[in-house]
Amino acid sequence: MQLIFGELMEDKNIVEFSEKGYRIFYKFKPFLKWLFRVEVEGEENVPEEGGILVVSNHRSNLDPLILNAFVTHRPMFFLAKKELFEIPILGKIIKKAGAIPVDRKNRDSSSLKKSLWALKNGHVVTIFPEGTRMKRGQFGKPQKGAGLLAVKGKVPVVPVLIEGTDVIYPKGAKFPRLFKSKIKLKIGKPFVLDGIKDYEEASNLIMEKIKELSEVKNDG
């Protein structure tokens, strides 16, 4: 049993995901890389084991698929708005992928409890600090959830910048617009939030780390 948010939680999988499904999914990685013209920088920065919190800016509904395929070979537990779980087929797929439903209208701590459980049990949890999709070149004000997970989870935080997904799959589009743009992922070095207890301060620092990646220029 583990004490999370003052609640004892059993040492068993409380986040559902399919290991077999992930093995099949990763076989399609070369095809996805070609289809979406994905370029990845900084893969070596992602820890191979132990709990980690992946934090990324948010451009498109395509972001979770791309991050899941190219940030790490380990299963990623995403925090996703609960409305997505109500969509036929998609809802079942993201549930099997380990997505954690978030009720954005009501304050429900169950998603944070599940995320902390996953971190403390050595899994990868991914969150979009902004909580919503932003236009290209823009960054939103981060919500406190990312800071809370980083502070309470006490795990390395890996910042990621994603660009190009909004061109391929913009808001309002029914289908992806293939070959319209490259998708670029920049994965920063992991960091820890030692000495920070305020969730808002932690979230702001996390967002700054993501923004810094947009200012990094490749040599040559």
C-alpha positions in Angstrom: 0.0 0.0 0.0 1.2 3.5 -0.8 0.0 6.8 0.7 -0.9 9.3 -2.0 -2.7 12.5 -1.3 -3.5 11.1 2.2 -5.1 8.0 0.6 -3.7 4.5 0.8 -3.5 3.0 -2.7 -2.8 -0.6 -3.4 0.5 -1.7 -5.0 -1.2 -2.9 -8.2 -1.8 -1.4 -11.6 -4.4 1.2 -11.2 -3.7 2.6 -14.6 -4.7 0.3 -17.4 -2.5 -0.3 -20.4 -1.6 -3.0 -22.9 2.0 -4.1 -23.1 1.2 -6.2 -26.2 -0.5 -3.2 -27.8 2.6 -1.1 -27.2 4.9 -3.8 -28.7 2.7 -3.8 -31.9 2.5 0.0 -31.9 6.3 0.4 -31.9 6.6 -1.8 -34.9 4.9 1.0 -36.9 7.4 3.6 -35.6 9.4 3.7 -38.9 6.2 4.1 -40.9 5.0 6.9 -38.6 8.3 8.6 -38.9 8.1 8.6 -42.7 4.4 9.4 -42.8 4.7 12.5 -40.6 8.3 13.4 -41.5 9.4 13.4 -37.9 12.7 14.7 -36.8 13.9 14.1 -33.2 16.7 15.8 -31.3 17.8 14.8 -27.8 16.6 11.2 -27.5 19.6 10.4 -25.4 18.3 12.8 -22.7 15.5 10.5 -21.7 16.3 8.2 -18.7 16.1 4.5 -19.5 14.5 3.6 -16.2 12.7 4.9 -13.1 9.7 7.3 -12.9 10.0 10.4 -15.1 7.6 13.3 -15.9 7.6 14.3 -19.5 6.3 17.9 -20.0 5.5 19.3 -23.5 3.9 22.3 -25.1 0.7 21.5 -26.9 -0.1 22.3 -30.6 -2.5 19.6 -31.9 -4.5 16.5 -31.0 -1.8 14.7 -32.9 0.8 15.5 -30.2 0.1 12.5 -27.9 0.6 10.0 -30.8 3.9 11.6 -31.8 5.3 11.9 -28.3 4.3 8.4 -27.5 6.1 7.0 -30.5 9.3 9.1 -30.5 10.2 10.3 -27.0 10.9 7.0 -25.4 10.5 3.3 -26.0 8.7 3.0 -22.7 4.9 3.2 -22.3 3.7 6.7 -21.6 0.8 7.5 -19.3 -0.9 10.7 -20.7 -3.3 13.0 -18.9 -6.2 13.5 -21.4 -9.5 15.3 -21.2 -12.2 12.8 -20.3 -14.3 13.8 -23.3 -11.8 11.8 -25.5 -12.7 8.6 -23.7 -16.3 9.0 -24.8 -15.4 8.9 -28.5 -16.0 5.4 -30.1 -12.9 3.4 -30.9 -10.6 6.3 -29.9 -11.7 6.1 -26.3 -10.8 2.4 -26.1 -7.4 2.9 -27.8 -6.2 5.7 -25.5 -7.4 3.8 -22.4 -5.3 0.8 -23.5 -2.4 3.1 -24.1 -2.5 4.2 -20.4 -4.3 7.5 -20.8 -5.6 9.0 -17.5 -8.9 10.9 -17.8 -9.0 14.5 -16.6 -12.3 16.2 -15.7 -11.5 19.8 -16.6 -14.9 21.2 -15.4 -14.8 19.7 -11.9 -12.0 19.5 -9.5 -11.2 15.8 -9.4 -8.0 14.7 -7.8 -8.3 11.1 -9.0 -6.2 11.8 -12.2 -3.4 13.3 -10.1 -3.5 10.4 -7.7 -3.2 7.9 -10.6 -0.4 10.0 -12.1 1.6 10.1 -8.8 1.0 6.3 -8.4 2.5 5.8 -11.9 5.5 8.0 -11.2 6.2 6.4 -7.8 6.1 3.0 -9.5 8.7 3.8 -12.1 6.5 4.7 -15.0 6.6 7.6 -17.5 3.8 10.2 -17.1 3.3 12.9 -19.8 1.4 16.2 -19.3 0.8 19.3 -21.3 1.3 22.1 -18.7 -0.7 24.6 -20.7 -3.7 22.3 -20.6 -4.9 23.3 -24.1 -3.7 23.7 -27.6 -1.8 26.9 -28.5 -1.1 28.5 -31.9 2.3 28.2 -33.5 4.9 30.4 -31.8 2.7 30.9 -28.7 2.9 29.4 -25.2 0.1 29.5 -22.7 0.1 30.1 -19.0 0.9 26.7 -17.3 -1.6 25.2 -14.9 -0.5 24.0 -11.5 -1.0 20.3 -12.2 2.5 19.9 -13.8 4.2 21.6 -10.9 2.2 19.4 -8.4 3.3 16.2 -10.1 6.9 17.3 -10.3 7.1 18.4 -6.7 5.2 15.5 -5.1 6.5 12.9 -7.6 10.1 13.8 -6.9 11.2 12.5 -10.2 13.3 13.9 -13.1 11.4 16.2 -15.4 12.1 16.0 -19.1 11.0 19.0 -21.2 9.9 18.6 -24.8 9.2 21.1 -27.6 6.9 19.9 -30.4 6.3 21.9 -33.6 4.6 21.2 -36.9 1.7 19.0 -35.7 -0.6 22.0 -35.8 0.0 22.3 -39.6 -0.7 18.7 -40.2 -3.6 18.4 -37.9 -5.0 21.8 -37.0 -8.0 22.6 -34.9 -11.2 21.8 -36.7 -9.6 19.4 -39.2 -11.3 16.0 -39.6 -8.3 14.3 -41.1 -4.5 15.0 -41.0 -3.1 17.0 -43.9 -0.1 14.8 -44.7 3.2 16.1 -46.1 2.3 19.7 -45.3 5.1 20.1 -42.8 7.8 18.3 -40.9 7.2 17.5 -37.2 10.1 18.5 -35.0 10.7 17.2 -31.5 13.4 18.7 -29.2 14.0 16.8 -26.0 15.8 18.7 -23.3 18.0 17.4 -20.5 16.1 16.2 -17.4 16.1 18.3 -14.3 14.7 18.1 -10.8 12.9 20.7 -8.7 14.9 20.6 -5.5 13.8 23.0 -2.9 10.6 24.2 -4.7 7.3 23.5 -2.9 5.0 26.0 -4.5 3.1 24.3 -7.4 2.6 27.5 -9.4 6.3 28.4 -9.2 7.2 24.8 -10.2 4.8 25.0 -13.2 6.3 28.3 -14.4 9.8 27.0 -14.2 8.7 23.9 -16.2 7.2 26.1 -18.9 10.3 28.2 -19.1 12.4 25.0 -19.7 10.1 24.1 -22.6 10.3 27.7 -24.0 14.1 27.5 -23.8 14.1 24.7 -26.3 12.5 26.9 -28.9 15.5 29.2 -28.7 18.1 26.5 -29.2 19.6 26.6 -32.6 21.3 23.6 -34.3 24.9 24.0 -35.2 25.4 24.7 -38.8 
